[in-house]
Amino acid sequence: MQKRIRFAAFGVILLSSSILFTASTQTARALVFDTFETLVLSSFDTIETLILGLSDDIGTMADRIGVMADRILLMSDNIGIMADRIVHTEELIISGFSESGISSLILSPVEGTLVTATTPIDITLSSPTTNYLLYISNNADMSGSTNALVQNNDTSVAWSRVADFATGTRLYIAIRTVGDTASSDFSNTVMLNLQ
């Protein structure tokens, strides 16, 4: 009987320890896996929220890129219109010069060249013009100038005025090319040192 009681007690202890072990294992499993499952589900929710936000941002960016593309096309059209206007303006300028004589630049003498009142200067122009009006002035803005027609690049008649006209040691010259009906604007002004 005592043996039976011992076996019965041992059986009860074994059964209760099995029950406790099973219960504690399930509790431990539930604690670990429930926490892990909660963490994973929370991470998936966060990732899903981020992906949805990113797709909304991508849609917004695509809309903005579309608006920018439209603006670029409009700007391209405006640039084309401006280019056409520039070409038209250049054509008007060219036709204006051909009506009023071809504009020209004085290439020599250069700024600061030393000259005398008695020796005519040789003038080289950027255009093949041989007949032009030579303007001589005591002022850089060509105010109060005297002028004379130069034919066949002979400046002697025009330069003969320098001795009576010059009031200082500096002279300024410019030319206007002459056409059939009018003359061009002033060329560049060149300052000469008078000896």
TIMARKE-724568 format. One line per field, with one value per residue: residue number from 1; residue in one letter; x, y, z of N, C-alpha, C in turn. Coordinates in pm, whole numbers. Layout:
BEGIN
num: (NUM | ...) $
residu: (a | ...) $
npx: (X | ...) $
npy: (Y | ...) $
npz: (Z | ...) $
capx: (X | ...) $
capy: (Y | ...) $
capz: (Z | ...) $
cpx: (X | ...) $
cpy: (Y | ...) $
cpz: (Z | ...) $
//
This chain:
BEGIN
num: (1 | 2 | 3 | 4 | 5 | 6 | 7 | 8 | 9 | 10 | 11 | 12 | 13 | 14 | 15 | 16 | 17 | 18 | 19 | 20 | 21 | 22 | 23 | 24 | 25 | 26 | 27 | 28 | 29 | 30 | 31 | 32 | 33 | 34 | 35 | 36 | 37 | 38 | 39 | 40 | 41 | 42 | 43 | 44 | 45 | 46 | 47 | 48 | 49 | 50 | 51 | 52 | 53 | 54 | 55 | 56 | 57 | 58 | 59 | 60 | 61 | 62 | 63 | 64 | 65 | 66 | 67 | 68 | 69 | 70 | 71 | 72 | 73 | 74 | 75 | 76 | 77 | 78 | 79 | 80 | 81 | 82 | 83 | 84 | 85 | 86 | 87 | 88 | 89 | 90 | 91 | 92 | 93 | 94 | 95 | 96 | 97 | 98 | 99 | 100 | 101 | 102 | 103 | 104 | 105 | 106 | 107 | 108 | 109 | 110 | 111 | 112 | 113 | 114 | 115 | 116 | 117 | 118 | 119 | 120 | 121 | 122 | 123 | 124 | 125 | 126 | 127 | 128 | 129 | 130 | 131 | 132 | 133 | 134 | 135 | 136 | 137 | 138 | 139 | 140 | 141 | 142 | 143 | 144 | 145 | 146 | 147 | 148 | 149 | 150 | 151 | 152 | 153 | 154 | 155 | 156 | 157 | 158 | 159 | 160 | 161 | 162 | 163 | 164 | 165 | 166 | 167 | 168 | 169 | 170 | 171 | 172 | 173 | 174 | 175 | 176 | 177 | 178 | 179 | 180 | 181 | 182 | 183 | 184 | 185 | 186 | 187 | 188 | 189 | 190 | 191 | 192 | 193 | 194 | 195) $
residu: (m | q | k | r | i | r | f | a | a | f | g | v | i | l | l | s | s | s | i | l | f | t | a | s | t | q | t | a | r | a | l | v | f | d | t | f | e | t | l | v | l | s | s | f | d | t | i | e | t | l | i | l | g | l | s | d | d | i | g | t | m | a | d | r | i | g | v | m | a | d | r | i | l | l | m | s | d | n | i | g | i | m | a | d | r | i | v | h | t | e | e | l | i | i | s | g | f | s | e | s | g | i | s | s | l | i | l | s | p | v | e | g | t | l | v | t | a | t | t | p | i | d | i | t | l | s | s | p | t | t | n | y | l | l | y | i | s | n | n | a | d | m | s | g | s | t | n | a | l | v | q | n | n | d | t | s | v | a | w | s | r | v | a | d | f | a | t | g | t | r | l | y | i | a | i | r | t | v | g | d | t | a | s | s | d | f | s | n | t | v | m | l | n | l | q) $
npx: (80 | 182 | 361 | 197 | 88 | 308 | 365 | 136 | 158 | 392 | 304 | 110 | 271 | 434 | 244 | 142 | 377 | 419 | 194 | 239 | 484 | 401 | 213 | 375 | 554 | 384 | 298 | 539 | 604 | 387 | 432 | 682 | 640 | 403 | 489 | 689 | 533 | 364 | 553 | 647 | 410 | 357 | 582 | 533 | 301 | 411 | 592 | 413 | 268 | 473 | 538 | 297 | 286 | 517 | 445 | 239 | 391 | 550 | 357 | 281 | 524 | 544 | 330 | 425 | 653 | 533 | 403 | 629 | 746 | 558 | 592 | 855 | 827 | 666 | 845 | 1040 | 902 | 869 | 1137 | 1198 | 1031 | 1152 | 1402 | 1330 | 1245 | 1487 | 1636 | 1475 | 1507 | 1783 | 1780 | 1634 | 1813 | 2033 | 1915 | 1860 | 2118 | 2207 | 2048 | 2127 | 2398 | 2694 | 2792 | 3103 | 3426 | 3703 | 4016 | 4283 | 4441 | 4545 | 4419 | 4564 | 4772 | 5048 | 5031 | 5076 | 4981 | 5027 | 5082 | 4893 | 4683 | 4682 | 4406 | 4264 | 3992 | 3729 | 3562 | 3548 | 3527 | 3598 | 3524 | 3416 | 3287 | 3499 | 3523 | 3644 | 3731 | 3762 | 3664 | 3570 | 3309 | 3247 | 3131 | 3098 | 3243 | 3439 | 3401 | 3482 | 3465 | 3612 | 3774 | 3857 | 4029 | 4196 | 4306 | 4401 | 4270 | 4071 | 4235 | 4379 | 4239 | 4297 | 4508 | 4402 | 4180 | 4229 | 4247 | 4391 | 4611 | 4505 | 4312 | 4007 | 3880 | 3632 | 3430 | 3181 | 3020 | 2932 | 2642 | 2430 | 2204 | 2215 | 2398 | 2589 | 2571 | 2794 | 3126 | 3350 | 3511 | 3831 | 4105 | 4363 | 4700 | 4820 | 5096) $
npy: (-114 | 116 | 131 | 168 | 408 | 560 | 529 | 641 | 897 | 968 | 950 | 1151 | 1371 | 1358 | 1387 | 1641 | 1793 | 1755 | 1882 | 2138 | 2189 | 2179 | 2384 | 2601 | 2603 | 2660 | 2910 | 3047 | 3019 | 3157 | 3412 | 3483 | 3439 | 3585 | 3846 | 3872 | 3834 | 4059 | 4261 | 4212 | 4246 | 4515 | 4632 | 4567 | 4718 | 4977 | 4979 | 4946 | 5187 | 5371 | 5300 | 5355 | 5633 | 5708 | 5633 | 5815 | 6052 | 6010 | 6019 | 6289 | 6410 | 6324 | 6463 | 6725 | 6718 | 6687 | 6937 | 7100 | 7013 | 7105 | 7381 | 7409 | 7347 | 7563 | 7772 | 7706 | 7752 | 8031 | 8113 | 8043 | 8225 | 8466 | 8433 | 8440 | 8706 | 8838 | 8769 | 8893 | 9161 | 9193 | 9166 | 9396 | 9592 | 9545 | 9599 | 9867 | 9975 | 9928 | 10101 | 10347 | 10372 | 10183 | 10094 | 10164 | 10100 | 10272 | 10148 | 10214 | 10530 | 10418 | 10455 | 10726 | 10778 | 10969 | 11272 | 11531 | 11870 | 11938 | 11720 | 11500 | 11236 | 10877 | 10676 | 10372 | 10168 | 9946 | 9862 | 9841 | 10107 | 10404 | 10663 | 10898 | 11086 | 11278 | 11353 | 11591 | 11679 | 11874 | 11758 | 11461 | 11370 | 11445 | 11688 | 12019 | 11974 | 11972 | 11898 | 11714 | 11602 | 11302 | 11172 | 10889 | 10797 | 11012 | 11223 | 11481 | 11732 | 11748 | 11730 | 11963 | 12153 | 12124 | 12275 | 12536 | 12474 | 12316 | 12328 | 12237 | 11978 | 11743 | 11560 | 11443 | 11194 | 11076 | 10890 | 10900 | 10687 | 10727 | 10702 | 10665 | 10820 | 10897 | 10922 | 10708 | 10622 | 10767 | 10638 | 10449 | 10656 | 10803 | 10895 | 11128 | 11232 | 11552 | 11707) $
npz: (0 | 72 | -128 | -342 | -283 | -300 | -571 | -672 | -574 | -703 | -965 | -964 | -918 | -1143 | -1343 | -1278 | -1307 | -1581 | -1680 | -1583 | -1718 | -1986 | -1986 | -1912 | -2126 | -2342 | -2259 | -2257 | -2525 | -2636 | -2532 | -2653 | -2932 | -2977 | -2922 | -3116 | -3345 | -3325 | -3349 | -3613 | -3760 | -3702 | -3821 | -4090 | -4128 | -4099 | -4314 | -4527 | -4504 | -4556 | -4823 | -4955 | -4910 | -5049 | -5310 | -5351 | -5345 | -5571 | -5768 | -5743 | -5813 | -6077 | -6190 | -6155 | -6316 | -6562 | -6584 | -6587 | -6826 | -7009 | -6970 | -7057 | -7328 | -7405 | -7351 | -7536 | -7773 | -7746 | -7754 | -8016 | -8150 | -8067 | -8187 | -8456 | -8466 | -8416 | -8643 | -8833 | -8752 | -8801 | -9078 | -9143 | -9055 | -9222 | -9471 | -9427 | -9409 | -9667 | -9802 | -9703 | -9740 | -9687 | -9366 | -9205 | -9053 | -8903 | -8949 | -8950 | -8916 | -8586 | -8249 | -8078 | -8251 | -8371 | -8544 | -8799 | -8875 | -9133 | -9294 | -9479 | -9360 | -9393 | -9438 | -9346 | -9411 | -9294 | -9492 | -9851 | -9934 | -10112 | -10130 | -9904 | -9622 | -9430 | -9096 | -8872 | -8548 | -8243 | -8023 | -7846 | -7877 | -8128 | -8166 | -8301 | -8532 | -8836 | -9180 | -9477 | -9814 | -9904 | -10176 | -10364 | -10164 | -10103 | -9872 | -9861 | -9919 | -9720 | -9493 | -9506 | -9369 | -9103 | -8983 | -8947 | -8798 | -8568 | -8210 | -8002 | -7877 | -7944 | -8177 | -8315 | -8526 | -8755 | -8983 | -9243 | -9455 | -9798 | -9987 | -10278 | -10223 | -9957 | -9641 | -9418 | -9063 | -8812 | -8811 | -8604 | -8357 | -8368 | -8174 | -8228 | -8183 | -8208 | -8349) $
capx: (0 | 271 | 418 | 95 | 75 | 426 | 346 | 29 | 214 | 487 | 222 | 49 | 380 | 474 | 136 | 138 | 494 | 394 | 96 | 309 | 582 | 326 | 154 | 480 | 607 | 288 | 301 | 665 | 588 | 291 | 498 | 786 | 584 | 308 | 568 | 752 | 427 | 322 | 662 | 647 | 290 | 378 | 680 | 463 | 213 | 497 | 643 | 301 | 241 | 581 | 526 | 183 | 328 | 613 | 375 | 171 | 494 | 590 | 249 | 292 | 642 | 512 | 247 | 512 | 739 | 447 | 385 | 757 | 764 | 473 | 657 | 975 | 780 | 623 | 967 | 1104 | 828 | 903 | 1275 | 1188 | 972 | 1255 | 1505 | 1274 | 1247 | 1627 | 1670 | 1402 | 1574 | 1909 | 1748 | 1599 | 1936 | 2111 | 1849 | 1877 | 2254 | 2224 | 1979 | 2192 | 2542 | 2744 | 2866 | 3243 | 3508 | 3841 | 4111 | 4406 | 4535 | 4492 | 4406 | 4688 | 4876 | 5104 | 5013 | 5106 | 4875 | 5064 | 5093 | 4766 | 4689 | 4628 | 4300 | 4223 | 3856 | 3692 | 3491 | 3627 | 3482 | 3705 | 3463 | 3348 | 3301 | 3590 | 3487 | 3756 | 3676 | 3844 | 3589 | 3548 | 3170 | 3243 | 3058 | 3177 | 3339 | 3442 | 3405 | 3512 | 3451 | 3737 | 3750 | 3969 | 4114 | 4288 | 4263 | 4475 | 4179 | 4010 | 4337 | 4428 | 4162 | 4341 | 4592 | 4316 | 4071 | 4273 | 4264 | 4472 | 4706 | 4430 | 4207 | 3925 | 3829 | 3532 | 3386 | 3049 | 3026 | 2835 | 2571 | 2372 | 2102 | 2233 | 2523 | 2569 | 2601 | 2937 | 3208 | 3417 | 3591 | 3971 | 4176 | 4499 | 4783 | 4868 | 5230) $
capy: (0 | 229 | 135 | 223 | 549 | 624 | 534 | 735 | 1031 | 992 | 973 | 1284 | 1469 | 1352 | 1445 | 1785 | 1857 | 1756 | 1986 | 2265 | 2207 | 2209 | 2517 | 2703 | 2607 | 2732 | 3049 | 3104 | 3030 | 3262 | 3540 | 3510 | 3447 | 3695 | 3969 | 3873 | 3853 | 4198 | 4340 | 4193 | 4311 | 4659 | 4668 | 4562 | 4835 | 5093 | 4968 | 4971 | 5331 | 5440 | 5273 | 5431 | 5773 | 5724 | 5629 | 5944 | 6150 | 5985 | 6074 | 6435 | 6447 | 6303 | 6577 | 6844 | 6701 | 6716 | 7082 | 7157 | 6982 | 7201 | 7513 | 7404 | 7357 | 7701 | 7853 | 7675 | 7827 | 8173 | 8132 | 8041 | 8353 | 8569 | 8413 | 8493 | 8853 | 8882 | 8757 | 8999 | 9288 | 9197 | 9193 | 9538 | 9671 | 9531 | 9674 | 10009 | 10014 | 9932 | 10220 | 10471 | 10358 | 10076 | 10143 | 10123 | 10132 | 10317 | 10050 | 10289 | 10522 | 10368 | 10550 | 10781 | 10798 | 11105 | 11329 | 11674 | 11944 | 11963 | 11595 | 11427 | 11100 | 10766 | 10611 | 10240 | 10138 | 9804 | 9832 | 9888 | 10239 | 10501 | 10796 | 10910 | 11216 | 11275 | 11450 | 11623 | 11756 | 11892 | 11693 | 11317 | 11343 | 11496 | 11816 | 12128 | 11918 | 12017 | 11778 | 11733 | 11480 | 11236 | 11092 | 10800 | 10789 | 11127 | 11305 | 11608 | 11847 | 11751 | 11750 | 12100 | 12233 | 12098 | 12383 | 12647 | 12426 | 12254 | 12421 | 12172 | 11876 | 11620 | 11567 | 11322 | 11176 | 10973 | 10899 | 10852 | 10643 | 10800 | 10624 | 10747 | 10913 | 10936 | 10875 | 10617 | 10679 | 10783 | 10520 | 10465 | 10778 | 10774 | 11011 | 11144 | 11334 | 11650 | 11758) $
capz: (0 | 70 | -260 | -429 | -251 | -358 | -716 | -699 | -551 | -811 | -1083 | -952 | -934 | -1284 | -1420 | -1253 | -1368 | -1725 | -1705 | -1563 | -1825 | -2107 | -1970 | -1914 | -2262 | -2424 | -2216 | -2307 | -2669 | -2661 | -2503 | -2753 | -3066 | -2985 | -2929 | -3248 | -3443 | -3312 | -3405 | -3758 | -3815 | -3690 | -3924 | -4218 | -4135 | -4122 | -4451 | -4617 | -4497 | -4629 | -4966 | -5004 | -4912 | -5158 | -5438 | -5365 | -5380 | -5709 | -5852 | -5739 | -5892 | -6219 | -6230 | -6165 | -6434 | -6677 | -6590 | -6630 | -6969 | -7082 | -6964 | -7143 | -7467 | -7427 | -7357 | -7664 | -7875 | -7730 | -7803 | -8162 | -8192 | -8050 | -8290 | -8581 | -8457 | -8429 | -8785 | -8903 | -8719 | -8875 | -9219 | -9153 | -9040 | -9346 | -9578 | -9395 | -9446 | -9812 | -9851 | -9660 | -9750 | -9602 | -9250 | -9210 | -8936 | -8929 | -8897 | -8923 | -8804 | -8460 | -8139 | -8022 | -8354 | -8378 | -8678 | -8811 | -8944 | -9273 | -9371 | -9478 | -9304 | -9473 | -9362 | -9392 | -9363 | -9293 | -9617 | -9966 | -9974 | -10141 | -10120 | -9775 | -9557 | -9316 | -8993 | -8783 | -8437 | -8123 | -7915 | -7866 | -7920 | -8264 | -8174 | -8357 | -8627 | -8974 | -9263 | -9619 | -9892 | -9946 | -10296 | -10398 | -10044 | -10097 | -9758 | -9860 | -9914 | -9586 | -9390 | -9515 | -9273 | -8966 | -8929 | -8904 | -8715 | -8441 | -8097 | -7898 | -7925 | -7977 | -8278 | -8325 | -8662 | -8783 | -9123 | -9284 | -9594 | -9880 | -10089 | -10385 | -10175 | -9816 | -9581 | -9304 | -8931 | -8786 | -8782 | -8474 | -8343 | -8337 | -8120 | -8282 | -8115 | -8306 | -8319) $
cpx: (87 | 337 | 320 | 82 | 193 | 411 | 239 | 80 | 310 | 410 | 158 | 155 | 422 | 368 | 129 | 258 | 479 | 296 | 161 | 409 | 511 | 268 | 261 | 542 | 512 | 285 | 426 | 658 | 495 | 354 | 598 | 723 | 482 | 381 | 632 | 648 | 377 | 426 | 662 | 526 | 302 | 476 | 615 | 369 | 294 | 548 | 532 | 266 | 346 | 569 | 409 | 215 | 423 | 543 | 294 | 270 | 537 | 483 | 254 | 410 | 615 | 426 | 332 | 602 | 658 | 426 | 514 | 781 | 680 | 536 | 780 | 933 | 736 | 744 | 1039 | 1034 | 862 | 1043 | 1276 | 1133 | 1076 | 1363 | 1456 | 1277 | 1389 | 1669 | 1601 | 1468 | 1705 | 1884 | 1709 | 1722 | 2018 | 2046 | 1861 | 2016 | 2270 | 2150 | 2054 | 2344 | 2591 | 2823 | 3007 | 3314 | 3645 | 3934 | 4247 | 4385 | 4466 | 4491 | 4544 | 4800 | 4918 | 5094 | 5057 | 4993 | 4904 | 5072 | 4960 | 4784 | 4636 | 4526 | 4267 | 4089 | 3829 | 3615 | 3572 | 3587 | 3601 | 3654 | 3383 | 3366 | 3392 | 3551 | 3607 | 3700 | 3780 | 3783 | 3562 | 3407 | 3143 | 3160 | 3153 | 3277 | 3333 | 3448 | 3436 | 3500 | 3589 | 3701 | 3877 | 4074 | 4216 | 4237 | 4325 | 4383 | 4120 | 4114 | 4393 | 4354 | 4215 | 4418 | 4508 | 4211 | 4114 | 4296 | 4350 | 4566 | 4636 | 4324 | 4131 | 3872 | 3724 | 3492 | 3239 | 3063 | 2911 | 2776 | 2516 | 2278 | 2125 | 2368 | 2491 | 2584 | 2752 | 3003 | 3257 | 3496 | 3732 | 4037 | 4320 | 4571 | 4845 | 5000 | 5242) $
cpy: (125 | 243 | 198 | 371 | 622 | 637 | 635 | 876 | 1067 | 1022 | 1111 | 1390 | 1474 | 1416 | 1596 | 1856 | 1860 | 1867 | 2123 | 2293 | 2246 | 2350 | 2625 | 2716 | 2684 | 2880 | 3118 | 3123 | 3145 | 3399 | 3577 | 3532 | 3559 | 3829 | 3982 | 3900 | 3998 | 4290 | 4332 | 4263 | 4463 | 4708 | 4668 | 4681 | 4961 | 5094 | 4999 | 5120 | 5409 | 5420 | 5350 | 5580 | 5801 | 5722 | 5757 | 6053 | 6133 | 6037 | 6225 | 6481 | 6431 | 6418 | 6702 | 6836 | 6729 | 6865 | 7148 | 7132 | 7077 | 7339 | 7518 | 7415 | 7499 | 7793 | 7830 | 7749 | 7976 | 8203 | 8132 | 8171 | 8465 | 8556 | 8466 | 8646 | 8907 | 8877 | 8868 | 9136 | 9302 | 9227 | 9338 | 9626 | 9666 | 9609 | 9824 | 10058 | 10021 | 10051 | 10348 | 10463 | 10255 | 10137 | 10088 | 10163 | 10182 | 10215 | 10115 | 10429 | 10474 | 10479 | 10594 | 10802 | 10945 | 11154 | 11476 | 11739 | 11959 | 11836 | 11519 | 11284 | 11000 | 10693 | 10478 | 10207 | 9989 | 9764 | 9890 | 10025 | 10331 | 10643 | 10801 | 11053 | 11199 | 11388 | 11466 | 11713 | 11771 | 11818 | 11547 | 11285 | 11398 | 11623 | 11923 | 12080 | 11990 | 11891 | 11814 | 11599 | 11429 | 11149 | 11015 | 10794 | 10903 | 11221 | 11444 | 11730 | 11859 | 11785 | 11893 | 12193 | 12223 | 12215 | 12499 | 12604 | 12379 | 12358 | 12360 | 12071 | 11744 | 11652 | 11435 | 11313 | 11065 | 10989 | 10859 | 10809 | 10707 | 10705 | 10718 | 10853 | 10962 | 10889 | 10790 | 10693 | 10697 | 10647 | 10533 | 10596 | 10739 | 10903 | 11011 | 11252 | 11423 | 11707 | 11904) $
cpz: (0 | -67 | -358 | -408 | -311 | -509 | -754 | -680 | -664 | -940 | -1083 | -976 | -1081 | -1371 | -1402 | -1313 | -1520 | -1761 | -1690 | -1675 | -1956 | -2100 | -1978 | -2054 | -2353 | -2388 | -2270 | -2457 | -2705 | -2638 | -2612 | -2890 | -3081 | -2998 | -3068 | -3356 | -3442 | -3375 | -3557 | -3820 | -3809 | -3797 | -4062 | -4234 | -4165 | -4267 | -4551 | -4620 | -4574 | -4780 | -5025 | -5012 | -5026 | -5293 | -5459 | -5407 | -5526 | -5804 | -5859 | -5824 | -6041 | -6271 | -6249 | -6286 | -6560 | -6696 | -6639 | -6778 | -7054 | -7084 | -7054 | -7290 | -7500 | -7439 | -7490 | -7777 | -7868 | -7780 | -7955 | -8218 | -8181 | -8154 | -8425 | -8582 | -8474 | -8575 | -8865 | -8878 | -8795 | -9023 | -9240 | -9145 | -9168 | -9459 | -9555 | -9433 | -9597 | -9872 | -9817 | -9668 | -9652 | -9487 | -9254 | -9081 | -8982 | -8865 | -8870 | -8979 | -8676 | -8356 | -8090 | -8122 | -8356 | -8523 | -8678 | -8891 | -9093 | -9357 | -9365 | -9425 | -9405 | -9386 | -9429 | -9328 | -9370 | -9418 | -9733 | -10018 | -10000 | -10133 | -9989 | -9724 | -9436 | -9221 | -8900 | -8673 | -8326 | -8004 | -7948 | -7913 | -8061 | -8278 | -8228 | -8461 | -8762 | -9059 | -9407 | -9687 | -9930 | -10067 | -10329 | -10286 | -10034 | -9987 | -9758 | -9850 | -9774 | -9480 | -9394 | -9418 | -9131 | -8907 | -8877 | -8800 | -8577 | -8333 | -7987 | -7960 | -7957 | -8082 | -8277 | -8467 | -8663 | -8928 | -9134 | -9428 | -9670 | -9982 | -10194 | -10330 | -10033 | -9767 | -9459 | -9173 | -8918 | -8767 | -8638 | -8474 | -8303 | -8290 | -8176 | -8202 | -8221 | -8260 | -8351) $
//
